[in-house]
Every structure is written in C-alpha cells, then in structure tokens.
Amino acid sequence: MVSNLDAQVSDSGYSSKQFKDGKFYNTDEVEQPGLKKTLGIFWRFITESKQDPMPNIPLPMVQQSPDMLAQLSDDQIHMIKLGHSSVLLKVFGKYWLLDPVFSKRASPFSFAGPERFHEAPISLADLPQIDRILISHNHYDHLDKESILSLMDKTKEIFVPLGVEGDLKQWGVDTNKVKVFDWWQEHTDKSSLVAFVPTQHFSGRGLGDANKTLWGSWVIKAAEQSIYFSGDSGYFDGFKEIGRRYGPFNYTFIETGAYDKDWADIHMTPEQSVQAHIDLNAEVMLPIHNGTFDLAFHAWYDPLERVTTAAAQKNVTINTPIVGEVITAGEPHNNAFWWKSLMSKG
C-alpha cells in the first residue's frame, strides 16, 4: 500500500532506494549529458534540417462532449487518447486522467517551445468531474501546470511520484488531494488497484532541479481489465519484472515517439516499444507520445509507421486510434492507419 509521505522522508531526504545525495536515480546507470553534449543537442535543433516535423493540414479527430461521455456505459472501461500522452479513462463510471496536458505549448513559456499540432478533443471546461489524475513525471509534456490548476476544483485526488508533490504545493494545489508514490507502491480500493512502477528516465522542470523528483509508470487493474501506462522510458529489463509482477495486461499505452540517438537511454525506439509491450505480457498495444508535439528530429508520422511495421513483424496486436476516438475494453476495434493518407501532404 502507498504510505504516508511523512513515512517516506527522513532528515536526509526521501527514504526511497532510488534516492541518494539529493537526487533520484535509475536502477541501471544512465548517461547524464554534460554541458558539451547538451550544447551539441541544442545546436542540432538550431541547424539540423528536419523532414515533415509536423503536419501541414489538420489531423483527423473525434470531438467529445459531456453528453457523449455520459452516454458511455458505466459497466466497462472506455479509453480516449486526448493527444501526446494524455489519456481519459472512464473506469466503471468514474473518470480518470493520465498525464493531462491541454496547454498550447509543452514549455515553461507561453510564447516559445514545442507547440501542439491540434487542440484536445474536449476542453478543460467540458470535462466531467474527475475521480483521479495520475502523473508519470514532471516534464512539461506530462505535467502541465495550467491544466492541473484548471482541473483541481473538479478533481477528487491526484497520484504523483515522490517529489512532485512539491511542484503541486508551490502551485497552491490542496495537498489533501495528493497521494505520493515510490516505485512498487500500491493503492487499492473496493473497485481498483493502482501501482506505481519503474521506468528508465529522468525529471526536471528547470536548470537546478534535475532528478529532484521521481519518474515512473502506472499499473491499473479494475475488475477483469488490466492496463499499463508507460509515461516515458528507455528500454530496460524493468518491463519484464513489471510483467512478472502484474501481467498479463489487456492494454498497454506505450511511449512511441521523441526518440533519437543522442538520448537513446531514456526514450525508446518504436521497435523497442513493441518489445517492451511483449515483455509486459500484454495483448493490445496503443502507441502514445506521438502526433501532438515536435520533440525530436524524426517526421511526425515516423513513430506510427515504424511501430506498426515492428508490431506486424512480432505478431503484436496494435491499435492506433485517432485523437478523441473511444476504445472500449474487451470490444473489437477496427484499426485504421489514418496517418498514411496525410504523409504525402506533410
């Protein structure tokens, strides 16, 4: 069970096994980019030519409304990709949000930084009462201050990794709504089990807070359905351990996008994402972390092209819904390669 935050903090900081000398660490050693490499990556973003970094025409979308959400049955799990890694779940009548990002930019600035290709299929104002928000880590494309503050009056509770409660407290979020998790900690109630489990990544929102907060992924079990939500991660053996402890999974929302040779330890290639799904002992894979922000050097459609090819080669069932489309757990769904008709148009 998840413990009280006070039980996880000592005079020297968090009592987590992942915490040492004021910072959190991955299980395996991961390269920490120095100034030279960081400047090199920055120079690439300035000078390197990119092919089709974003679409030139609007992407297809299913608009959602409060009435449409209310009409979804209360005796099943419904899943809606809102864009990037943001997912809305209707879990037996209760609404959950995973890494909700509704802002125009994934950035500390309103005037600069990665700008979204499309709006969310439902506005913050139109969202119903939210039973639970789950946050994987504090990067701007996963923890959005504007969205969190807009949602707090209509949200019952928010689950966050160790340290992220500090961000929320600074923003004025009611700390009574916040539950804090270390890796492998669980929260159970009469209808569900939620577990926070490892990833191989990092954290930070500014120049001086690198790895001051934990990162991870979420396991959700409700009735006969089991869902895995990856957050961000490089490929590592931890996926097999999660599969052993909590698998099999019916659905995985797996990071598939923003990969590059210069940060291969902390973001997976599409081929590795498929292997992670296999390691997790899962049935249907839904690729996320793509199609909303330009965060790397590949074409906007490259993650979807590569992941569907890799899935076919590995006999993995994959589902690539358009933004706003409802996927209902346990029900058949006709997969559509919707991006292919847009590739030649940018």
C-alpha positions as CSV (number, residue, x, y, z in Angstrom):
1,M,0.0,0.0,0.0
2,V,1.1,3.6,-0.6
3,S,2.4,5.0,2.7
4,N,2.0,8.5,4.1
5,L,4.5,10.9,2.7
6,D,6.0,11.6,6.2
7,A,7.0,7.9,6.4
8,Q,9.0,8.3,3.2
9,V,11.0,11.4,4.2
10,S,13.9,11.5,6.7
11,D,16.3,14.3,7.7
12,S,18.5,13.4,4.7
13,G,15.6,13.4,2.2
14,Y,13.4,10.7,0.8
15,S,13.8,7.1,2.1
16,S,13.4,5.7,-1.3
17,K,16.0,3.2,-2.5
18,Q,16.2,5.3,-5.7
19,F,17.2,8.5,-3.7
20,K,20.8,9.4,-2.9
21,D,22.6,12.6,-2.2
22,G,19.6,14.8,-3.0
23,K,18.6,13.1,-6.3
24,F,16.7,10.1,-7.7
25,Y,18.5,7.5,-9.8
26,N,17.5,4.8,-12.3
27,T,18.1,1.2,-11.4
28,D,20.8,0.9,-14.1
29,E,23.3,3.7,-14.7
30,V,22.2,6.1,-17.4
31,E,24.4,8.6,-19.1
32,Q,23.9,12.1,-17.7
33,P,24.6,14.5,-20.6
34,G,27.3,17.1,-19.7
35,L,27.5,20.6,-21.0
36,K,29.2,19.6,-24.2
37,K,26.6,17.1,-25.2
38,T,23.7,19.4,-24.2
39,L,25.1,22.2,-26.3
40,G,25.6,19.7,-29.2
41,I,21.9,18.7,-29.0
42,F,20.9,22.4,-28.8
43,W,23.0,23.1,-31.9
44,R,21.3,20.2,-33.7
45,F,17.9,21.7,-33.1
46,I,19.1,25.1,-34.5
47,T,20.9,23.8,-37.6
48,E,19.6,20.3,-38.5
49,S,17.1,20.1,-41.3
50,K,14.0,18.0,-40.5
51,Q,11.6,16.3,-42.9
52,D,7.9,16.7,-42.0
53,P,8.3,17.7,-38.4
54,M,4.6,18.5,-38.2
55,P,1.6,18.0,-40.4
56,N,0.6,20.8,-42.8
57,I,-3.1,20.0,-42.6
58,P,-5.4,19.4,-39.7
59,L,-5.3,15.8,-38.2
60,P,-8.5,13.8,-38.0
61,M,-10.2,14.0,-34.7
62,V,-13.4,12.9,-32.9
63,Q,-14.8,15.7,-30.9
64,Q,-16.1,14.7,-27.4
65,S,-18.7,16.4,-25.3
66,P,-20.0,15.9,-21.7
67,D,-23.2,14.3,-23.1
68,M,-21.1,11.9,-25.3
69,L,-19.0,10.9,-22.3
70,A,-22.1,10.4,-20.2
71,Q,-23.6,8.1,-22.7
72,L,-20.6,5.7,-22.4
73,S,-21.6,2.7,-20.3
74,D,-20.8,2.6,-16.6
75,D,-20.0,-1.2,-16.5
76,Q,-16.9,-1.1,-18.8
77,I,-13.6,0.7,-19.2
78,H,-13.5,3.2,-22.0
79,M,-10.2,4.8,-23.2
80,I,-9.8,8.0,-25.2
81,K,-6.4,9.3,-26.4
82,L,-6.5,13.1,-26.0
83,G,-3.2,13.8,-27.7
84,H,0.5,13.1,-26.9
85,S,0.5,11.0,-23.7
86,S,-2.8,12.4,-22.3
87,V,-5.5,9.7,-21.9
88,L,-9.0,9.9,-20.5
89,L,-10.4,6.8,-19.0
90,K,-14.0,6.1,-17.9
91,V,-13.5,3.3,-15.4
92,F,-16.9,1.8,-14.5
93,G,-18.5,5.2,-14.4
94,K,-15.6,7.2,-12.9
95,Y,-13.3,9.5,-14.9
96,W,-9.5,9.2,-14.7
97,L,-6.9,11.4,-16.5
98,L,-3.4,10.2,-17.3
99,D,-0.8,12.9,-17.7
100,P,-3.3,15.6,-18.8
101,V,-1.7,18.3,-21.0
102,F,-4.1,20.8,-22.6
103,S,-1.8,23.8,-23.0
104,K,-0.8,25.2,-26.3
105,R,2.9,24.5,-25.7
106,A,4.9,21.9,-23.8
107,S,7.1,24.5,-22.4
108,P,7.7,26.8,-19.4
109,F,6.9,29.7,-21.7
110,S,3.6,30.7,-23.4
111,F,5.5,32.3,-26.3
112,A,8.1,29.6,-27.1
113,G,8.7,25.9,-27.1
114,P,7.0,22.9,-28.8
115,E,3.5,23.9,-30.0
116,R,0.8,21.3,-30.3
117,F,-0.4,20.2,-33.8
118,H,-4.0,20.0,-32.7
119,E,-6.4,21.0,-29.9
120,A,-7.6,18.4,-27.4
121,P,-10.9,16.7,-28.5
122,I,-12.6,18.1,-25.4
123,S,-11.9,21.3,-23.4
124,L,-10.9,21.5,-19.8
125,A,-14.1,23.3,-19.1
126,D,-16.2,20.5,-20.6
127,L,-14.5,17.7,-18.8
128,P,-16.7,16.0,-16.2
129,Q,-15.9,15.6,-12.5
130,I,-12.6,13.7,-12.4
131,D,-12.2,11.0,-9.8
132,R,-8.4,10.6,-10.2
133,I,-5.4,12.1,-12.1
134,L,-2.2,10.0,-12.5
135,I,1.1,11.8,-13.3
136,S,4.1,9.8,-14.5
137,H,6.8,12.5,-14.0
138,N,7.2,16.3,-14.0
139,H,8.4,17.1,-17.6
140,Y,6.3,19.8,-19.3
141,D,4.7,17.4,-21.8
142,H,3.4,15.3,-18.9
143,L,2.8,17.7,-16.0
144,D,1.1,20.8,-17.2
145,K,0.6,23.5,-14.5
146,E,-2.3,25.3,-16.4
147,S,-4.2,22.0,-16.8
148,I,-3.7,20.9,-13.2
149,L,-4.8,24.2,-11.7
150,S,-7.9,24.3,-14.0
151,L,-8.8,20.7,-13.0
152,M,-8.3,20.9,-9.3
153,D,-11.8,22.2,-8.3
154,K,-13.3,19.2,-10.2
155,T,-10.8,16.6,-9.2
156,K,-11.1,14.3,-6.2
157,E,-7.4,13.1,-6.0
158,I,-4.1,13.2,-7.8
159,F,-1.4,10.5,-7.7
160,V,2.1,11.6,-8.2
161,P,5.7,10.3,-7.9
162,L,7.9,11.2,-4.9
163,G,8.9,14.9,-5.0
164,V,6.2,16.0,-7.5
165,E,4.0,17.0,-4.5
166,G,6.5,19.9,-4.1
167,D,5.6,21.2,-7.5
168,L,1.9,21.0,-6.7
169,K,2.2,22.6,-3.3
170,Q,4.1,25.5,-4.9
171,W,1.2,25.9,-7.3
172,G,-1.4,26.0,-4.5
173,V,-2.9,22.6,-5.0
174,D,-4.8,21.3,-2.0
175,T,-2.3,18.7,-0.5
176,N,-5.1,16.7,0.9
177,K,-5.9,15.6,-2.6
178,V,-2.4,14.4,-3.3
179,K,-1.1,10.9,-2.8
180,V,2.6,10.3,-3.3
181,F,4.2,7.1,-4.6
182,D,7.6,5.4,-4.7
183,W,8.3,2.6,-7.1
184,W,6.3,-0.6,-6.4
185,Q,3.9,1.1,-4.1
186,E,0.2,0.3,-4.5
187,H,-3.2,1.9,-3.8
188,T,-6.2,-0.3,-3.5
189,D,-9.9,0.4,-3.0
190,K,-13.0,-1.6,-3.5
191,S,-13.0,-1.2,-7.3
192,S,-9.4,-0.9,-8.4
193,L,-5.7,-1.4,-7.8
194,V,-3.2,1.2,-8.9
195,A,0.6,0.6,-8.7
196,F,3.5,3.0,-9.5
197,V,6.3,1.0,-11.1
198,P,9.8,1.8,-12.5
199,T,10.9,3.4,-15.8
200,Q,14.3,4.4,-17.1
201,H,14.1,8.2,-17.4
202,F,14.8,11.4,-15.6
203,S,13.0,14.5,-14.3
204,G,13.2,18.3,-14.1
205,R,11.5,21.5,-15.0
206,G,14.3,24.0,-14.8
207,L,18.1,24.5,-14.6
208,G,18.5,23.5,-11.0
209,D,16.1,20.6,-10.3
210,A,17.4,17.8,-12.4
211,N,16.2,14.4,-10.9
212,K,14.9,16.0,-7.7
213,T,11.6,14.2,-8.3
214,L,10.9,10.6,-9.2
215,W,9.6,9.2,-12.6
216,G,7.7,6.1,-13.4
217,S,4.7,4.3,-14.9
218,W,1.3,3.2,-13.8
219,V,-0.5,-0.2,-13.5
220,I,-4.3,0.0,-13.4
221,K,-6.4,-3.1,-12.5
222,A,-10.2,-2.9,-12.4
223,A,-12.5,-5.9,-12.4
224,E,-11.2,-8.2,-15.2
225,Q,-9.2,-5.5,-17.0
226,S,-5.5,-4.6,-16.6
227,I,-3.9,-1.5,-18.2
228,Y,-0.3,-0.4,-18.3
229,F,0.6,3.3,-18.9
230,S,4.3,3.8,-19.6
231,G,4.9,7.5,-19.1
232,D,8.4,8.0,-20.6
233,S,11.2,5.4,-20.6
234,G,14.2,4.0,-22.3
235,Y,14.1,0.3,-22.9
236,F,15.3,-1.7,-19.8
237,D,14.8,-5.0,-18.0
238,G,12.2,-3.5,-15.8
239,F,9.4,-4.2,-18.3
240,K,9.9,-7.9,-17.8
241,E,9.8,-7.5,-14.0
242,I,6.6,-5.5,-14.2
243,G,5.1,-8.1,-16.5
244,R,6.0,-10.8,-14.0
245,R,4.5,-9.0,-11.1
246,Y,1.4,-7.5,-12.6
247,G,0.8,-9.1,-16.0
248,P,-0.8,-10.2,-18.2
249,F,-2.1,-6.8,-19.3
250,N,-5.1,-6.3,-21.6
251,Y,-3.9,-2.9,-22.9
252,T,-0.6,-1.0,-22.8
253,F,-0.2,2.7,-23.5
254,I,3.4,2.7,-24.6
255,E,5.7,5.7,-25.3
256,T,6.4,5.7,-29.0
257,G,7.9,8.9,-30.2
258,A,10.6,11.6,-29.5
259,Y,13.4,9.1,-29.8
260,D,16.9,9.9,-31.0
261,K,20.5,8.5,-30.9
262,D,21.5,11.3,-28.6
263,W,19.1,10.2,-25.8
264,A,18.7,6.5,-26.5
265,D,18.9,5.6,-22.8
266,I,15.8,7.5,-21.8
267,H,13.4,7.2,-24.8
268,M,12.7,4.0,-26.8
269,T,12.7,3.5,-30.5
270,P,9.4,2.1,-31.9
271,E,10.9,-1.3,-32.2
272,Q,11.9,-1.2,-28.5
273,S,8.4,0.0,-27.6
274,V,7.0,-3.2,-29.2
275,Q,9.5,-5.3,-27.3
276,A,8.5,-3.6,-24.1
277,H,4.9,-4.5,-24.8
278,I,5.9,-8.1,-25.3
279,D,8.0,-8.1,-22.1
280,L,4.9,-6.8,-20.2
281,N,3.0,-9.9,-21.3
282,A,0.2,-7.8,-22.9
283,E,-2.5,-8.1,-25.5
284,V,-3.2,-4.8,-27.3
285,M,-0.7,-2.0,-27.7
286,L,-1.7,1.6,-28.0
287,P,1.3,3.9,-29.0
288,I,1.3,7.3,-27.3
289,H,3.8,10.2,-27.0
290,N,3.4,11.0,-30.7
291,G,1.3,13.1,-33.1
292,T,0.9,16.2,-31.0
293,F,4.3,17.9,-30.3
294,D,7.5,18.1,-32.3
295,L,10.1,17.0,-29.7
296,A,12.8,15.2,-31.7
297,F,14.3,15.1,-35.3
298,H,12.0,12.4,-36.9
299,A,9.0,13.1,-39.1
300,W,5.7,13.4,-37.1
301,Y,4.4,10.2,-38.6
302,D,7.6,8.1,-38.3
303,P,6.7,6.7,-34.9
304,L,3.4,5.3,-36.2
305,E,5.0,4.0,-39.4
306,R,7.8,2.2,-37.6
307,V,5.7,0.8,-34.7
308,T,3.1,-0.7,-36.9
309,T,5.8,-2.4,-39.0
310,A,7.5,-3.7,-35.9
311,A,4.2,-4.9,-34.4
312,A,3.4,-6.8,-37.6
313,Q,6.8,-8.5,-37.6
314,K,6.4,-9.5,-34.0
315,N,2.7,-10.5,-34.3
316,V,1.7,-7.9,-31.8
317,T,-1.9,-6.6,-31.9
318,I,-1.7,-2.8,-32.2
319,N,-4.4,-0.1,-32.0
320,T,-3.7,3.4,-33.4
321,P,-6.9,5.4,-32.8
322,I,-7.3,8.9,-34.0
323,V,-7.4,11.6,-31.3
324,G,-10.8,11.5,-29.4
325,E,-11.8,8.1,-30.6
326,V,-13.3,5.8,-27.9
327,I,-11.8,2.4,-27.3
328,T,-13.8,0.1,-25.1
329,A,-12.0,-2.6,-23.2
330,G,-12.9,-6.1,-24.4
331,E,-14.7,-5.0,-27.5
332,P,-13.4,-5.4,-31.1
333,H,-12.0,-2.4,-32.8
334,N,-11.1,-1.9,-36.5
335,N,-7.6,-0.4,-36.6
336,A,-7.1,2.4,-39.2
337,F,-3.7,3.6,-40.4
338,W,-5.1,7.1,-40.6
339,W,-1.8,8.9,-40.9
340,K,-0.8,7.2,-44.2
341,S,-3.1,9.4,-46.3
342,L,-1.5,12.5,-44.7
343,M,2.1,11.6,-45.2
344,S,2.5,12.9,-48.7
345,K,0.7,16.1,-47.6
346,G,3.3,16.8,-44.8
